[in-house]
């Protein structure tokens, strides 16, 4: 759970860097929407035990919005140093890693162990 919290903090920091990048052109509502989605993920992760299904849904919503803004040219994704070797190097990759983690956890009970 510490890794997930660290990844959420990383996404928050990198999102701020991306939002303030000169190539980004988000309006206030878009920034608030991204913050709300990230906070929704954090709330699910902070539950005891963490709510994997809800965290999967919330992180999927965050990734979808980030992808949409990046594809529309509204959000820059500057390359940043990975937090660990082979790790994500921009905010979208970090959000995708978080989503993958929670959606794998949510579906583990349905699909059984991976071989």
N, C-alpha and C positions, 0 to 999 in steps of 0.2 A: 504494500500500500504506500510505502514511502516513495518508491519509484514513480508511481502514478502521480503522487502529489508534486514530486520534483518536476515531472513532465508538464503538469498543469502550470506550475510557476514559470517554467521555461517558455511555454506557449504564450503566457501572459506577457512576459518580457519581450519575446520576439514579435508578438502582435503589436505592441507599442512601437517597436522599431519600424515595423512594416507600415503602420498607420502614419508615422511621422516622416517616412521616406518621401522625398520630393516627387517621386513617380506615382505616389498614391493620391487618389482624389475621392476620398470617402466623405459622405455628409454625416452630420451628427447622429441621425437615426441609424445609419449603417454601423457606426462605431458602437452605439448603445446596444444594437442587436447582437453584435459579436460579443460584447462584454456579457450580455445576458446569457448567451449560449454557453460561454466558457464558465460562468458562474453556476449554471445548471449542471454542467459536468462535475464541477467541484463539489456541489451539494450531494450528488449521488455517490461520489467517491468517499465523502466524509461520513456517510451513514455507516452504522456498525451492525451487521456486516455491510460492506459496500454493496449497492444495488447494481449488479452487473447489467441486467436487462435495461434499466433506466439509463445507466451510464453509456451503454451502447447506443441507445436512441439519441441521447443528448449529444454525444460526441459525433454521431453521424450527421445530425443537424448542423453542428459547427463546421464539419468538413465540407458539407454541401454548400453552406453559405460562403466559406472561404474560397472554394473552387469557383463558384459563380463570380465572385468579385475579382478573382485573379484572371479568369477567362475574359471578363469584360474590360480588363485593363484598369480597374479601379484600385486594386490593392497590389502593391509591389511586394516581391518576396526576395529581399536581398539574401545572398548566401552568407551564412554565419558559421562559426566554428562548431563542429558537432560536439555534443556534451560527452560523448564517448566514441571510441573508434567505430566507424561504420554507422554512426547515429545520424539522425536527421540534420539537415543543414539549412532549412528554412521553416517558417511557421506552418505552412501547409503540410510539409512532410512530418513535422512534429505532431500536428493534429491527427494526421492519418495514422501515425504510430499509436497514439492514444486510443483512437477508434478501434484499430485492429486488436489491441490488447483487450478492451472491454467487450467487443463483440465476440472474440474468441472465448472469453470467459463466460459470456452469456450463453453461448451455443454449446459449450463443453458438455453440459448436462444432457443436451439433446442428441449430440452426435457421438458421445463417448470419447475415450482417449484416442489421440492420434498415434498412428504407428510409424 
